[in-house]
């Protein structure tokens, strides 16, 4: 018996040390969850402050009801048991009891519903927004388009940048593991931001807890939400609707800056977009298209088809693929319209699509020697409409 007790103590001590070491190995995530966090993240909008208050308000009410109900229950069990000579009362249709257990719950429900309704109504008031951003969910990334207000016309894809080596436990994980992207959403502080959500393939959900925002993005539907952040900083969220095997790899990163810094970001981004816009008449070499295509493939295709092109699960290999090595029209069609588990990639520019198509047709054991130009894909896109 003593040896068993010692074994249990040893296991408990070992487990405690292991958990402590694991937790202390990571710092709090900037703009995300913290070690030992049990509550919601700190609110940075008025709506989230109200949600915080409602959370504790409801919790207190439920705790009081729990204590009252179980207090009466245990009191009755202990003081009205048969061993103490208690006898059950016999009565029928007590009007007083009926009134009490109808009126009291009604008062409780009304007391909970009024502040909750006020907050829910405020959450859906997306009028008079300073900036409107469209967020489109893809398997598995977010696409953003600034459609109204300062920055109108800016658009980009936001893709996870955590290295696969960290995901596969080949490298130490950073404090922002799975919560870092190549292009952050940038918004000004103290401005009302309306977010319009939709999806390209399956249901996603645009969620940033610190903002008090969780809005589903549904294919074929347009939903909206809003936030007004009162503190400059970086805030992180995730897709919170199970959307496929890479669901955990759809982070949301919002950088809130001053008005001056936002205007600078808009000017720089618009200048960068103009510089990166493709000239349909320009002719690229095979090596130029392969170099660009490798980056596009790594950011958008490698997660399903693997970096070595061998595919996996529902996604067929691109190495030695009949489609990739066959007539170009078939690959144009799949990239623009998708097929089975393969989503369409029409949100990418003609230049990116031409480059990645060139890369796949001339990588691994594929050596077609064909160079797909931007103008080729522009023509293919026009023909598919």
SEMAR-969796 format. One record per residue: residue in one letter; x, y, z of N, C-alpha, C in turn. Coordinates in steps of 0.1 Angstrom, whole numbers, padded with zeros to 4 digits, always signed. Each point is the difference from the previous one (the first is absolute). Layout:
residues N
AXYZXYZXYZ
...
end
This chain:
residues 385
X+0008-0012+0000-0008+0012+0000+0009+0013+0000
X+0010-0001+0008+0009+0012+0001+0007+0002-0013
X+0004-0011-0007+0007+0002-0013-0010+0006-0010
X-0013-0004+0001-0010+0006-0009-0001+0015+0002
X-0001+0004+0013-0001+0014+0003+0012+0008-0005
X+0012-0006+0002+0012+0007-0005+0000+0001-0015
X-0005-0010-0007-0001+0000-0015-0009+0011-0004
X-0012+0001+0007-0010+0011-0004+0007+0014+0003
X+0007+0001+0011+0006+0013+0003+0010+0004-0011
X+0008-0010-0004+0010+0002-0010-0006+0004-0014
X-0011-0007-0003-0006+0003-0013-0006+0015+0001
X-0006+0003+0011-0006+0013+0002+0011+0011-0001
X+0011-0002+0006+0011+0009+0000+0006+0002-0014
X+0002-0012-0007+0005+0001-0013-0009+0007-0010
X-0013-0002+0002-0010+0007-0009+0000+0015+0003
X+0001+0003+0013+0000+0015+0003+0012+0007-0005
X+0011-0007+0001+0013+0006-0005-0001+0002-0016
X-0005-0011-0006-0001+0001-0015-0010+0011-0004
X-0011+0001+0006-0010+0011-0003+0006+0013+0002
X+0006+0002+0012+0006+0013+0003+0011+0004-0010
X+0008-0010-0004+0011+0003-0010-0006+0004-0013
X-0011-0007-0004-0006+0003-0013-0006+0014+0000
X-0007+0003+0011-0007+0013+0001+0010+0012+0000
X+0010-0002+0009+0010+0011+0001+0009+0001-0012
X+0000-0009-0009+0008+0000-0012-0005+0011-0010
X-0012+0004+0002-0007+0009-0009-0004+0013+0007
X+0002+0011-0007-0005+0013+0006-0014+0002-0004
X-0006+0011+0005-0014+0004-0004+0001+0004-0015
X-0010-0004-0008+0000+0004-0014-0004+0014-0002
X+0008+0009-0006-0003+0014-0002-0014+0001-0008
X-0010+0006+0006-0013+0001-0006-0008-0012+0000
X+0005-0011+0007-0007-0012+0000-0002-0006+0014
X-0002-0013+0002-0002-0006+0013+0013+0001+0008
X-0003-0001+0014+0011+0001+0009+0001-0013+0008
X+0012-0002+0006+0001-0012+0009-0009+0001+0011
X-0006-0012+0004-0010-0001+0011-0012+0009-0002
X-0003+0004-0012-0012+0008-0002-0013-0008+0001
X-0009+0004+0008-0013-0007+0002-0011+0008-0006
X+0001+0013+0000-0011+0009-0004+0002+0004-0015
X-0009+0009-0005+0002+0005-0013+0012+0009+0000
X+0006+0003-0012+0011+0009-0001-0005+0014+0004
X+0010+0009+0003-0004+0014+0004-0007+0007-0011
X-0012+0006+0003-0007+0006-0010+0006+0013-0005
X+0000+0003-0013+0005+0012-0006-0011+0008-0008
X-0012-0005+0001-0011+0007-0006-0012+0001+0011
X-0009+0010-0002-0011+0001+0009-0009-0012+0000
X-0002-0006-0012-0008-0012-0001+0006-0011+0009
X+0013-0002-0001+0006-0011+0007+0000+0003+0015
X+0000+0013+0004-0002+0003+0014-0013-0004+0005
X-0011+0002-0008-0013-0004+0004-0002-0015+0000
X+0007-0007-0009+0000-0014+0000+0006-0006+0013
X+0012+0006+0004+0006-0003+0012-0009+0001+0012
X-0007+0012+0001-0009+0003+0011-0011-0010+0000
X-0006-0003-0012-0011-0010-0001+0004-0014+0004
X+0013-0003-0003+0005-0013+0003+0000-0002+0016
X+0005+0010+0007+0001-0001+0014-0014+0001+0007
X-0008+0009-0006-0014+0002+0005-0008-0013-0001
X+0001-0007-0011-0007-0013-0002+0006-0010+0009
X+0013+0000+0002+0006-0010+0008-0004+0001+0015
X-0001+0013+0004-0004+0002+0014-0015-0005+0002
X-0008+0004-0009-0014-0005+0001-0001-0015+0000
X+0007-0006-0009+0000-0015+0000+0005-0006+0013
X+0011+0006+0005+0006-0005+0013-0010+0002+0011
X-0007+0011+0001-0010+0002+0010-0011-0010-0001
X-0005-0002-0012-0011-0010-0002+0005-0014+0004
X+0013-0003-0004+0005-0014+0004+0001-0001+0015
X+0005+0010+0007+0001-0001+0015-0013-0001+0006
X-0010+0008-0005-0013+0000+0006-0007-0013-0002
X+0000-0005-0012-0007-0013-0003+0006-0012+0007
X+0013-0001-0001+0007-0011+0007+0000+0001+0015
X+0000+0013+0005-0001+0002+0014-0013-0005+0006
X-0011+0003-0007-0013-0005+0004-0001-0015-0001
X+0006-0005-0011+0000-0014-0002+0007-0008+0011
X+0012+0004+0003+0008-0007+0011-0006+0003+0014
X-0005+0012+0002-0007+0002+0013-0012-0009+0001
X-0008-0002-0010-0011-0009+0001+0004-0014+0002
X+0011-0005-0007+0004-0013+0001+0005-0003+0015
X+0007+0010+0006+0006-0002+0013-0010+0001+0011
X-0009+0009-0001-0009+0003+0011-0014-0006-0001
X-0003-0006-0012-0013-0006-0001+0001-0014-0005
X+0010-0007+0006+0002-0014-0004-0008-0009+0010
X-0003-0012-0005-0008-0009+0008+0006-0004+0013
X+0013+0000+0001+0007-0004+0013-0003+0010+0011
X-0003+0012-0004-0003+0011+0010-0015+0001+0002
X-0008-0010-0005-0014+0000+0002-0008+0009-0009
X+0006+0006-0010-0007+0009-0009-0011-0008-0008
X-0011+0006-0003-0010-0006-0008-0003+0010-0012
X-0002-0006-0011-0002+0008-0012-0014+0007+0001
X+0000+0013-0004-0013+0007+0000-0008-0004-0012
X-0013+0000+0001-0009-0004-0010-0009+0012-0004
X+0003+0006-0012-0008+0011-0004-0001+0000-0015
X-0009+0007-0006-0003+0000-0015-0003+0014-0005
X+0006+0004-0011-0003+0012-0007+0000+0012+0010
X+0013+0003+0004+0002+0012+0009+0001+0012-0009
X-0009+0009+0001+0000+0012-0008+0012+0009+0003
X+0004+0000+0013+0012+0008+0004+0012-0005-0006
X+0002-0013+0000+0012-0006-0006+0000+0003-0015
X-0011-0002-0007-0001+0002-0014+0004+0015-0004
X-0005+0009+0008+0003+0014-0002+0015+0003+0002
X+0006-0005+0011+0014+0002+0003+0009-0005-0011
X-0002-0013-0005+0009-0006-0009-0003+0005-0015
X-0010+0009-0001-0002+0006-0013+0005+0014+0000
X-0003+0008+0010+0004+0014+0001+0015+0001+0001
X+0006-0007+0010+0015+0002+0002+0008-0003-0012
X-0002-0012-0007+0008-0002-0013-0003+0010-0010
X-0012+0005-0001-0003+0011-0010+0008+0012+0003
X+0001+0004+0012+0008+0012+0004+0014-0002-0003
X+0005-0012+0003+0014-0003-0003+0003+0001-0015
X-0009-0006-0008+0002+0000-0015+0000+0014-0005
X-0010+0008+0005-0001+0014-0005+0013+0008+0004
X+0005-0002+0012+0012+0006+0005+0012-0003-0008
X+0000-0013-0005+0012-0004-0008-0002+0005-0015
X-0012+0000-0005-0003+0002-0014+0002+0015-0004
X-0004+0009+0009+0001+0014-0003+0014+0005-0003
X+0010-0002+0008+0014+0004-0003+0006-0008-0012
X-0004-0012-0001+0005-0009-0011-0005+0005-0013
X-0013+0004-0001-0006+0005-0012+0006+0013-0004
X+0003+0008+0010+0006+0014-0003+0013-0002-0007
X+0008-0010+0005+0014-0002-0005-0001-0007-0014
X-0009-0009-0002-0002-0007-0013-0004+0010-0011
X-0009+0009+0004-0005+0010-0010+0012+0009-0004
X+0008+0004+0010+0012+0009-0003+0010-0008-0008
X+0001-0013+0002+0010-0008-0008-0004+0000-0015
X-0013+0001-0003-0004-0001-0014-0002+0014-0007
X+0003+0011+0007-0001+0013-0005+0012+0004-0008
X+0001-0004-0013+0011+0003-0008-0001+0013-0008
X-0009+0008+0003-0002+0013-0007+0011+0010+0003
X+0002+0009-0009+0009+0011+0002+0015-0004+0002
X+0004-0010-0007+0014-0005+0002+0009+0010-0008
X+0012+0001+0006+0010+0009-0006+0007-0008-0011
X+0003-0013+0002+0007-0008-0010-0008-0013-0001
X-0002-0005-0012-0006-0013-0002+0010-0010-0007
X+0001-0012+0006+0010-0010-0005-0008-0013-0003
X+0002-0005-0011-0006-0013-0004+0010-0011+0004
X-0004-0010+0008+0008-0011+0004-0006-0013-0006
X+0008-0007-0009-0005-0012-0007+0008-0012+0005
X-0007-0010+0005+0007-0012+0005+0003-0010-0011
X+0012-0005-0001+0004-0010-0009+0006-0012+0007
X+0000-0011-0006+0007-0012+0006+0015+0001-0005
X+0009+0005+0009-0002+0005+0014+0008+0012+0002
X-0006+0012-0002+0006+0013+0001-0012+0010+0000
X+0004+0013+0002-0010+0010-0001+0004+0010-0011
X-0010+0004-0007+0002+0011-0010-0007+0013+0004
X+0007+0011-0001-0005+0013+0005-0001+0010-0012
X-0011+0008+0000-0001+0010-0010-0006+0012+0007
X+0007+0012+0000-0005+0012+0006-0009+0006-0011
X-0013+0001+0003-0010+0004-0010-0006+0013+0003
X+0002+0007+0011-0005+0013+0003+0008+0007+0010
X+0002+0013-0001+0008+0008+0009+0015+0001-0004
X+0008+0005+0008+0014+0002-0003+0006-0014-0002
X+0007-0001-0011+0006-0013-0003-0008-0008-0010
X-0011+0006-0005-0008-0007-0010+0008-0005-0012
X-0002-0013-0004+0007-0006-0011+0011-0009+0004
X+0005+0001+0013+0010-0009+0005-0006-0014+0001
X+0008-0010-0004-0005-0013+0002+0012-0010+0000
X-0001-0010+0008+0011-0010+0002-0005-0013+0006
X+0008-0010-0001-0003-0013+0007+0009+0000+0012
X-0006-0005+0011+0008-0001+0013+0002-0015+0003
X+0012-0004+0000+0004-0014+0001+0009-0003+0012
X-0002-0011+0006+0008-0005+0011+0015+0000-0004
X+0008+0005+0009+0015+0000-0003+0008-0009+0010
X-0007-0007+0009+0007-0009+0009+0007-0011-0009
X+0013-0002+0002+0007-0010-0009-0005-0014+0003
X+0000-0008-0011-0005-0014+0002+0009-0007+0009
X+0013+0004+0002+0009-0007+0009-0005+0001+0014
X-0006+0012+0004-0006+0001+0013-0012-0008+0002
X-0009-0001-0010-0012-0008+0000+0004-0015+0002
X+0010-0004-0007+0004-0014+0000+0010-0003+0012
X+0001+0010+0009+0009-0002+0012+0014-0002-0003
X+0005+0006-0011+0014-0001-0003+0008+0012+0004
X-0008+0011+0004+0006+0012+0005-0007+0004+0012
X+0006+0008+0010-0008+0005+0011-0011+0010-0004
X-0011-0001+0007-0011+0009-0004+0002+0014+0006
X-0005+0010-0007+0002+0014+0005-0013+0003+0008
X+0000+0012+0006-0011+0005+0008-0012+0003-0008
X+0001+0002-0013-0011+0002-0009-0003-0012-0009
X+0003-0011+0004-0002-0013-0007-0014-0001-0005
X-0002-0002-0014-0012-0001-0007-0009+0012+0001
X+0006+0012+0005-0008+0012+0001+0008+0012-0007
X+0006-0003-0011+0008+0010-0007-0002-0001-0015
X-0001+0011-0007-0004+0000-0014+0010+0009-0008
X+0000-0001-0013+0008+0008-0008-0005+0014-0002
X-0013+0001+0000-0006+0013-0002-0011+0003+0011
X+0002+0009+0008-0009+0004+0011-0011+0009-0005
X-0011-0001+0007-0011+0010-0003+0004+0013+0008
X+0001+0011-0006+0004+0012+0007-0012+0010+0000
X-0003+0005+0012-0011+0009+0002+0004+0012+0009
X-0007+0011-0001+0004+0011+0010-0008-0001+0013
X+0006+0005+0011-0006-0001+0013-0012+0010+0001
X-0009-0004+0008-0012+0008+0003-0008+0003-0013
X+0000-0009-0010-0008+0002-0011-0009-0013-0002
X-0013+0003-0004-0009-0012-0001+0003-0007-0013
X+0003-0013+0002+0004-0009-0012-0011-0010-0002
X-0006+0000-0011-0010-0010-0004+0007-0011-0008
X-0003-0012+0004+0006-0012-0006-0011-0008-0007
X+0000-0001-0013-0009-0008-0008+0006-0014-0002
X-0007-0010+0004+0006-0014-0001-0008-0008-0011
X+0008-0008-0007-0006-0010-0009+0011-0011-0001
X-0003-0010-0008+0010-0011-0002-0001-0005-0014
X+0012-0006-0004+0001-0005-0014-0003-0014-0001
X+0000-0008+0011-0002-0014-0001-0009-0006+0011
X+0004+0000+0012-0008-0005+0011-0002+0011+0011
X-0007-0003+0010-0002+0010+0011+0012+0002+0008
X+0004+0013+0001+0011+0004+0009-0006+0009+0011
X+0008+0005+0009-0005+0010+0009+0011+0010+0004
X-0002+0013-0002+0010+0010+0003-0002+0004+0015
X+0010-0004+0008-0001+0002+0014+0012+0006+0006
X-0002+0012+0007+0011+0006+0008-0006+0002+0014
X+0003-0008+0010-0006+0001+0013+0001+0014+0007
X+0012+0006-0001+0002+0013+0006-0009+0010-0005
X-0005-0001-0012-0010+0009-0006-0014-0003+0003
X-0003-0012+0005-0014-0004+0002-0006-0004-0014
X+0008-0004-0009-0006-0003-0014+0002-0015-0003
X-0011-0006-0004+0000-0013-0005-0011-0001-0011
X+0003+0001-0012-0009+0000-0011+0002-0011-0010
X-0009-0009-0003+0001-0010-0009+0002+0005-0014
X+0008-0006-0008+0002+0003-0015-0006-0012-0008
X-0011+0003-0006-0008-0011-0007+0001+0002-0015
X+0003-0011-0008+0000+0001-0014-0014+0005-0005
X+0000+0009-0009-0013+0005-0006-0007+0010+0009
X+0005+0003+0012-0007+0009+0008+0010+0011+0005
X-0006+0012+0003+0008+0011+0005-0005+0003+0014
X+0009-0001+0010-0003+0004+0014+0009+0011+0004
X-0003+0007+0011+0009+0011+0004+0001+0001+0015
X+0011+0007+0004+0002+0003+0014+0008+0012+0001
X+0003+0005+0012+0008+0012+0001+0008+0001+0013
X+0010+0008+0000+0008+0002+0012+0006+0014+0000
X+0003+0005+0011+0006+0013+0002+0010-0001+0011
X+0013-0002-0003+0010-0003+0009+0005+0013+0007
X+0002+0000+0013+0004+0012+0007+0014+0000+0004
X+0008-0010-0004+0014-0001+0005+0008-0005-0012
X+0011+0007-0002+0009-0004-0011+0007-0013+0004
X+0002-0009-0010+0007-0012+0003-0003-0011-0011
X+0005-0012+0002-0003-0011-0009-0009-0010+0007
X-0010-0004-0007-0010-0009+0006-0002-0012-0009
X-0002-0012+0006+0000-0012-0007-0013-0008+0002
X-0005-0006-0010-0011-0009+0000+0002-0012-0009
X-0011-0007-0002+0001-0012-0008-0014-0003-0007
X+0000-0008-0010-0012-0005-0005-0005-0010+0010
X-0013+0002+0004-0006-0008+0011-0011-0008-0005
X+0000-0004-0012-0010-0009-0006+0008-0011-0007
X-0002-0013+0004+0007-0011-0005-0002+0000-0016
X+0011+0002-0007-0001+0002-0014+0009-0010-0008
X+0006-0010+0006+0008-0009-0008+0013-0003+0008
X+0008-0008-0007+0012-0005+0007+0010+0011+0004
X+0000+0011-0006+0009+0011+0003-0007+0011+0008
X-0011-0003+0007-0008+0009+0007+0009+0008+0010
X+0009-0007+0007+0008+0006+0010+0011+0010-0006
X+0001+0001-0013+0010+0008-0006-0006+0012-0007
X-0011+0006+0006-0006+0012-0006+0000+0011+0010
X+0011+0005+0004+0000+0011+0010-0004+0013-0006
X-0004+0009+0009-0004+0013-0003+0009+0010+0008
X+0007+0009-0006+0008+0009+0007-0004+0014-0004
X-0004+0009+0010-0004+0013-0003+0009+0010+0007
X+0006+0009-0007+0009+0010+0005-0007+0013+0001
X-0002+0005+0012-0007+0013+0002+0011+0011+0002
X-0001+0010-0008+0010+0011+0000-0006+0014+0001
X+0008+0010+0002-0005+0013+0000-0005+0005-0014
X-0007+0011+0000-0005+0005-0013+0011+0003-0010
X+0011+0006+0006+0011+0004-0009+0007-0013-0005
X+0002-0010+0008+0007-0012-0004-0009-0008-0010
X-0013+0001+0002-0009-0007-0010+0001+0007-0013
X+0000+0013-0001+0001+0007-0013+0013-0004-0007
X+0011-0001+0008+0013-0004-0006-0001-0014-0005
X-0007-0009+0007-0001-0014-0004-0008-0001-0013
X-0011+0008-0001-0008+0000-0012+0008+0005-0012
X+0008+0011+0002+0008+0005-0011+0010-0010-0005
X+0007-0006+0010+0011-0010-0003-0006-0012-0007
X-0012-0005+0005-0006-0012-0006-0005+0002-0014
X-0006+0012-0002-0005+0003-0013+0012+0001-0010
X+0011+0006+0004+0012+0001-0008+0005-0013-0003
X+0001-0009+0010+0005-0014-0002-0009-0008-0010
X-0013+0002+0002-0010-0007-0009+0002+0005-0015
X+0002+0013-0001+0002+0005-0014+0013-0006-0006
X+0011-0001+0008+0012-0005-0005+0000-0015-0003
X-0009-0007+0007-0001-0014-0002-0010-0004-0010
X-0008+0009-0005-0010-0003-0010+0007-0005-0013
X-0007-0010-0005+0007-0007-0011-0003+0007-0014
X+0010+0001-0008-0002+0005-0013-0003-0012-0009
X-0013-0001-0005-0004-0011-0008+0009-0002-0013
X+0006+0010-0004+0008-0001-0013+0015-0004+0003
X+0004-0001+0013+0013-0004+0003+0002-0015-0002
X+0011-0004-0006+0004-0014-0002+0011-0004+0010
X-0003-0010+0008+0009-0005+0010+0008-0012-0005
X+0012-0002+0006+0007-0012-0004-0005-0012+0009
X+0004-0012-0003-0004-0011+0008+0005+0001+0014
X+0013+0004+0002+0005+0001+0013-0006+0011+0008
X-0004+0011-0006-0007+0011+0007-0014-0005+0005
X-0007-0007-0008-0013-0005+0004+0001-0011+0010
X+0010-0009-0001+0002-0010+0010+0003+0006+0014
X+0008+0010+0000+0004+0006+0013-0012+0006+0006
X-0008+0007-0007-0012+0006+0005-0010-0011+0004
X-0001-0009-0009-0010-0011+0002+0003-0008+0013
X+0013-0002+0003+0004-0007+0012-0006+0006+0012
X+0001+0014+0001-0006+0007+0011-0015-0001+0001
X-0006+0001-0011-0015-0001+0000-0004-0014+0004
X+0007-0010-0005-0003-0014+0003+0002-0003+0015
X+0011+0005+0006+0003-0002+0014-0011+0007+0009
X-0005+0011-0004-0010+0007+0008-0014-0005-0001
X-0003-0006-0012-0014-0004-0003-0003-0015-0003
X+0010-0007-0005-0002-0013-0005+0006-0011+0008
X+0012+0003+0006+0008-0010+0007-0006-0007+0011
X-0009+0007+0007-0007-0005+0012-0008-0013-0003
X-0005-0001-0013-0008-0011-0004+0007-0010-0009
X+0007+0006-0010+0007-0008-0009+0014-0004+0004
X+0005+0005+0011+0013-0002+0006+0011+0008-0008
X+0010+0004+0007+0011+0007-0007+0007-0008-0011
X-0001-0013+0001+0007-0009-0010-0010-0004-0011
X-0012+0006+0001-0010-0003-0011-0006-0014+0001
X+0002-0008+0011-0005-0013+0000-0015-0002+0005
X-0006+0011+0004-0014+0000+0004-0002-0008+0012
X-0013-0001+0004-0003-0007+0012-0015+0000+0002
X-0006-0011+0005-0015-0001+0002-0008+0003-0012
X-0009+0010+0001-0009+0003-0011+0008+0008-0011
X+0012+0004+0002+0007+0008-0009+0010-0008-0008
X-0001-0001-0013+0008-0009-0008+0014+0006-0002
X+0010-0008-0003+0013+0005-0002+0001+0008-0013
X+0008+0011+0000+0002+0008-0012+0012-0005-0008
X+0009-0007+0007+0012-0006-0006-0005-0012-0009
X+0002+0001-0013-0004-0010-0010-0015+0001-0002
X-0007+0010+0004-0014+0001-0002-0004+0002-0015
X-0010-0007-0004-0005+0001-0014-0005+0014-0003
X-0007+0006+0010-0005+0013-0002+0011+0010-0001
X+0010+0000+0009+0011+0009-0001+0009-0002-0012
X+0001-0012-0005+0008-0003-0012-0008-0001-0012
X-0013+0003+0001-0009-0001-0012-0003+0013-0006
X-0011+0001-0007-0004+0013-0007-0002+0011+0011
X+0005+0012-0003-0001+0011+0009-0014+0004+0004
X-0010-0002-0009-0014+0004+0003-0005-0007+0012
X+0004-0013+0002-0005-0008+0012+0005+0007+0013
X+0012+0004+0000+0006+0006+0013-0006+0014+0002
X-0002+0007-0011-0007+0013+0001-0013-0001+0007
X-0008-0010-0005-0013-0002+0005+0000-0004+0015
X+0009-0009+0004+0001-0004+0015+0004+0012+0009
X+0010+0008-0005+0004+0011+0008-0010+0010+0002
X-0008+0003-0011-0010+0010+0001-0014-0004+0006
X-0003-0013-0002-0013-0005+0005+0001-0010+0011
X+0011-0006+0002+0002-0011+0010-0006-0013-0004
X+0002-0010+0008-0005-0014-0004+0000-0008+0013
X-0011-0006+0004-0001-0008+0012+0006+0007+0012
X+0010-0005+0006+0006+0006+0012+0008+0012-0003
X+0004+0002-0013+0008+0011-0004-0008+0013-0001
X+0002+0010+0008-0007+0012-0002+0004+0008-0012
X-0008+0009-0005+0005+0009-0011+0009+0011+0006
X+0009+0004-0008+0010+0010+0004-0001+0012-0009
X-0012+0003-0004-0003+0012-0008+0003+0013+0007
X+0002-0001+0014+0003+0013+0007+0015+0004-0002
X+0008-0009-0005+0014+0004-0003+0001+0007-0013
X+0010+0009-0002+0001+0007-0012+0004-0009-0011
X-0002+0006-0013+0004-0008-0011+0015-0003+0000
X+0008+0010+0005+0014-0002+0000+0004-0011+0009
X-0006-0001+0012+0003-0010+0010-0004-0014-0005
X-0012-0001-0006-0005-0012-0006+0009-0005-0011
X+0004+0009-0009+0008-0004-0011+0014-0005+0005
X+0005+0006+0011+0013-0004+0005-0001-0013+0007
X-0011-0003+0008-0001-0012+0007-0003-0012-0010
X-0007+0003-0010-0002-0010-0010+0013-0004-0008
X+0008+0010-0002+0013-0002-0007+0008-0009+0010
X+0000+0004+0013+0008-0007+0010-0004-0015+0000
X-0013-0003+0001-0004-0014+0001+0003-0008-0012
X+0000+0007-0012+0002-0008-0012+0015-0002-0003
X+0008+0006+0009+0015-0001-0003+0008-0003+0013
X-0007-0007+0009+0007-0003+0013-0001-0015+0002
X+0008-0005+0010+0000-0014+0003+0004-0008-0012
X-0008-0010-0004+0003-0007-0013-0008+0005-0011
X-0007+0012+0002-0008+0006-0011+0010+0010-0008
X+0001-0002-0013+0009+0008-0008-0006+0003-0013
X-0012+0007+0000-0007+0003-0013+0008+0011-0008
X+0008+0008+0007+0007+0011-0007-0009+0012-0003
X-0013-0001+0004-0010+0011-0004+0001+0011+0010
X+0000+0012-0005-0001+0012+0009-0013+0007-0002
X-0008+0000+0011-0013+0006-0001+0001+0015+0004
X-0004+0009-0009+0001+0014+0001-0012+0006+0007
X+0001+0012+0005-0012+0006+0006-0011+0002-0010
X+0004+0004-0012-0011+0002-0010-0007-0013-0003
X+0007-0012+0001-0006-0013-0003-0011-0002+0010
X+0003+0003+0013-0010-0003+0010-0012+0010+0000
X+0004+0013-0004-0011+0010-0001-0010-0004-0011
X+0005-0006-0011-0009-0005-0011-0008-0012+0005
X+0006-0009+0008-0007-0012+0005-0011+0005+0010
X+0003+0009+0008-0010+0005+0010-0012+0007-0007
X+0003+0008-0011-0011+0006-0007-0008-0011-0007
X+0006-0011-0005-0007-0010-0007-0009-0008+0009
X+0003+0000+0013-0007-0008+0010-0013+0007+0005
X+0000+0014-0002-0011+0007+0005-0013-0002-0008
end
